[in-house]
Structures are given as structure tokens and as C-alpha cells.
Amino acid sequence: MADECPEASIIIPVKDEADNISALAGEITRAMDLRRWSWEAVWIDDGSSDGSLSALAALHESDDRHRYLSFAENRGQSAALCAGFRHCRGKVIATIDGDGQNDPVDLPDMIEAVLADRADMVNGYRARRRDSLIRKISSKVGNGFRSWLTGKTVRDVGCSTRAFRRECIEDLPRFTGMHRFLPTLVAMQGWRLAEVPVNHRPRQHGLSKYNIHNRLWVGLADTLGVMWLKKRSFTYTIQSRS
């Protein structure tokens, strides 16, 4: 039976990824079972129209450490992550994409670094991208533009392989596109960030949900809003209280 309060929670948004779920779940289980701490995986079905929900139900039936939520309609990756953050129970939260391109083998060391207090957030960077030329170009432009306007935080803001303390995301603003700025938003609150190289793999099944129109241009517009948030943000330290 799943632990009531596991040490680590892995959040995996999926949208029409029925052919990837079983293999990815097996990789997560094998990677996490090598460590001594308890864990759970929380899958968020973002209004899939294929067999993703049935695959998640079968997965939970076979291993209840794999939990799932299902949206009534497609709400986007940011909403899926926020739902996962709210419903997961771990002290440390990790994220990967549901398309199988992020390697779960990278997660245990990142989670361990947070548990050992070496960083508050550990963000991966894809040293060798396995994407189409268009996705590589749009990501490079987007990363450069975000760093220019919001300040340098990590080299690969768009990498979904990361681990962080639960406290890092408790007070984050919620908006569509928030997932593209997680390291920036966390750094704005004064948390310590670290980076590690991670494995990136070619997609084996299904189709990418992103293209230059819904990824690059929208991301560039969102950057202006985050720049405003950064200029107006503040932190404080309580010295004493009654």
C-alpha cells in the first residue's frame, strides 16, 4: 500500500500518451526502488482522448504507489502540474514529462541532493537534445529571451526533469505557461538552485503537443509578465513573533 507521507513525489502530466505510460512507469519504479526512501508517482491525465486514463487506472491497480488524477477537459501543462503539486504528499517533489523523453534514472540523485540540503531546487539541463530542429531553435530562442529579460537562473528553463522542496512551490503565482518559468519563479523567492546534466531521449510513441506557434511566441509574451512580477516581487524574514 502507498505510504501515507512518502519522502518523494514524482509529478507526470500526460496528454494522449497511452502508448508511453506503461514503459515509463516501469522505468520510474525501477529507478526509485533502488533508493531507501518511500515514494509515489502522481500522474495527471490532462483531458486525454486516447486510452491514457484506462492505462493509468490499470497501472494504479497493479501498484498503488502510482496514483492519478484525470481532468474533465484539457487544461494545459501548467494546470496539470499545479494539480499534482496540490494532491501529492511528498516532502520533495520531482517532475518529468509523460512522453518518455526525460529519463527517470536521473531523478534519484536529484531528489537525494534536495533531501541532503545541498540545494532547494535541482534543475536538469539537456546536454544533448533529441528533438526536431524547430523545437531546438524555439527552445534556444526562448531560453535566451527569458534569461535576457528575467535574469539568468538556469541554462535550460524548459527542461522538465527537476526536483525541489515542497515549500518552493507553495506560494507560486498560477497562470497558463507557469511551467516554463518554474526555476525563475522559485529563484525570485530566494531559494537555492543547482543544475545537473540529464539524459534526453527521442520520442518513441505519439506526437509532440508543441509547435513554434503554441510554444515560442506564447512563451515570449509570457516572459514580459514574469519580468513585471520579478520587478515587483519581494521577500521577507520574520525575526520574532508572538
C-alpha positions in Angstrom: 0.0 0.0 0.0 1.2 3.5 -0.8 2.9 5.4 2.0 0.8 8.0 3.8 3.5 10.6 3.6 6.3 9.5 1.2 9.6 11.3 1.1 9.4 11.9 -2.7 6.5 12.6 -5.1 7.0 12.5 -8.9 4.5 14.5 -10.9 3.9 13.4 -14.5 1.5 15.3 -16.8 0.1 13.2 -19.7 -2.0 14.2 -22.7 -2.7 11.3 -25.1 0.3 9.3 -24.0 -1.4 5.9 -23.7 1.5 4.1 -25.6 4.2 5.6 -23.3 2.6 5.2 -19.8 3.4 1.5 -19.1 7.1 1.7 -20.1 7.7 5.0 -18.4 6.0 3.7 -15.2 8.3 0.7 -15.2 11.3 2.9 -15.5 10.2 5.1 -12.7 9.6 2.1 -10.4 12.9 0.5 -11.1 14.8 3.8 -10.6 13.1 4.8 -7.4 13.1 1.3 -5.8 16.9 1.4 -5.8 16.8 4.0 -3.0 15.9 3.6 0.6 13.2 6.3 0.8 9.5 5.9 0.1 7.9 7.5 -3.0 4.8 7.9 -5.0 4.1 8.9 -8.7 1.2 11.2 -9.4 0.1 11.1 -13.0 -2.3 13.9 -14.3 -4.4 13.0 -17.3 -4.9 16.3 -19.0 -8.1 15.5 -20.8 -6.7 12.8 -23.0 -8.9 11.4 -25.8 -7.0 8.2 -26.2 -6.6 5.3 -23.7 -4.4 7.2 -21.3 -7.0 7.1 -18.5 -7.5 3.4 -18.8 -3.8 2.8 -18.8 -3.4 4.9 -15.6 -6.3 3.0 -13.9 -4.6 -0.3 -14.7 -1.3 1.0 -13.5 -2.7 2.0 -10.2 -4.4 -1.3 -9.8 -1.1 -3.1 -10.2 0.9 -0.7 -8.0 -0.9 1.8 -5.8 2.3 3.9 -5.4 1.2 5.2 -8.9 -1.7 7.5 -8.3 -3.6 9.5 -10.9 -5.9 12.5 -11.4 -8.0 13.0 -14.5 -9.2 16.4 -15.8 -12.6 16.6 -17.3 -11.1 18.6 -20.2 -7.7 19.6 -21.5 -6.4 22.5 -19.3 -2.7 22.5 -20.2 0.6 21.5 -18.6 0.7 24.3 -16.0 -2.7 23.4 -14.7 -1.7 19.7 -14.6 1.5 20.5 -12.6 -0.4 22.7 -10.2 -3.0 19.9 -9.6 -0.2 17.5 -9.0 1.6 19.8 -6.6 -1.7 20.2 -4.6 -2.5 16.5 -4.4 0.9 14.9 -3.9 2.2 14.1 -0.4 6.0 14.0 -0.7 8.5 16.2 1.2 10.4 16.5 -2.1 8.6 16.9 -5.4 10.1 15.9 -8.8 8.7 16.4 -12.3 9.2 14.7 -15.6 7.2 14.8 -18.9 4.9 11.9 -19.8 6.3 11.5 -23.3 9.2 9.3 -22.3 11.9 11.8 -23.4 13.0 12.5 -19.8 15.0 9.7 -18.2 13.7 8.6 -14.7 17.2 7.3 -13.9 18.2 11.0 -13.4 15.6 11.6 -10.6 17.0 9.7 -7.6 20.3 11.7 -7.4 18.4 15.0 -7.8 15.9 14.1 -5.1 18.8 13.0 -2.9 20.5 16.4 -3.3 17.4 18.1 -2.0 16.9 15.7 0.8 20.6 16.2 1.8 20.1 20.0 1.8 22.6 20.6 -1.0 20.0 22.7 -2.9 16.4 23.7 -2.6 15.8 23.0 -6.3 17.9 20.9 -8.7 17.1 21.6 -12.3 18.3 19.4 -15.2 19.7 20.7 -18.4 19.6 18.6 -21.6 23.2 18.4 -22.7 22.2 16.6 -25.9 18.8 17.4 -27.2 16.8 14.7 -29.0 14.3 16.9 -30.7 13.5 18.3 -34.1 15.4 21.3 -35.4 12.4 23.5 -35.0 12.0 22.6 -31.3 15.7 23.1 -30.7 15.6 26.5 -32.3 12.5 27.6 -30.5 13.8 26.4 -27.2 17.2 28.1 -27.7 15.5 31.4 -28.6 13.0 31.1 -25.7 15.7 30.3 -23.1 17.8 33.2 -24.3 15.0 35.7 -24.3 13.8 34.6 -20.8 17.3 34.9 -19.4 17.8 38.3 -21.0 14.6 39.8 -19.6 14.1 38.0 -16.3 17.8 37.3 -15.4 19.9 34.2 -15.6 18.8 31.4 -13.3 19.4 28.1 -15.1 20.6 27.3 -18.6 17.6 25.2 -19.6 14.4 26.6 -18.2 12.4 24.3 -20.4 13.8 21.1 -19.0 11.1 19.2 -17.1 13.5 17.0 -15.1 13.8 18.7 -11.8 13.4 18.1 -8.0 12.6 20.6 -5.3 11.4 21.2 -1.8 7.6 21.3 -1.4 8.0 24.8 0.1 9.5 26.1 -3.1 6.1 26.0 -5.0 3.6 26.7 -2.2 3.3 30.4 -2.9 3.9 30.5 -6.7 1.5 32.5 -8.9 -0.8 30.3 -11.0 -1.1 31.1 -14.7 -1.1 29.4 -18.0 2.5 28.9 -19.1 3.8 28.9 -15.5 5.6 25.6 -16.1 8.1 27.4 -18.4 9.3 29.7 -15.6 9.5 27.4 -12.6 13.2 27.9 -11.9 12.8 31.7 -12.3 9.8 31.9 -10.0 11.5 29.7 -7.4 14.7 31.8 -7.5 12.6 35.0 -7.1 11.6 33.7 -3.6 15.2 33.3 -2.6 15.5 29.5 -2.8 18.9 27.9 -3.8 19.1 26.5 -7.3 21.6 23.9 -8.6 22.0 22.4 -12.1 22.9 18.9 -13.3 23.1 17.4 -16.9 20.4 14.9 -17.6 19.7 12.4 -20.3 17.2 13.4 -23.1 15.8 10.7 -25.4 13.9 10.7 -28.7 10.2 10.2 -28.5 9.2 6.6 -29.2 5.4 6.9 -29.4 2.8 9.6 -30.0 3.1 13.1 -31.3 4.5 16.3 -29.7 1.8 18.7 -28.4 4.0 21.7 -29.1 5.0 23.7 -32.2 6.5 27.1 -32.9 3.1 28.8 -32.6 2.0 27.4 -29.2 5.5 27.2 -27.7 7.8 30.0 -28.9 5.5 33.0 -29.4 3.3 32.4 -26.3 6.4 31.8 -24.2 8.0 35.1 -25.3 4.8 37.0 -24.4 4.6 35.3 -21.0 8.2 36.4 -20.3 7.1 40.1 -20.2 4.6 39.2 -17.5 7.2 37.3 -15.5 9.6 40.2 -15.9 7.0 42.5 -14.3 6.5 40.0 -11.5 10.2 39.9 -10.8 10.5 43.7 -10.7 7.6 43.9 -8.2 8.4 40.8 -6.1 9.6 40.9 -2.5 10.8 38.5 0.2 11.0 39.0 4.0 12.4 37.2 7.0 10.5 37.1 10.3 12.8 37.7 13.2 10.3 37.1 16.0 6.6 36.7 16.6 4.2 36.1 19.5 
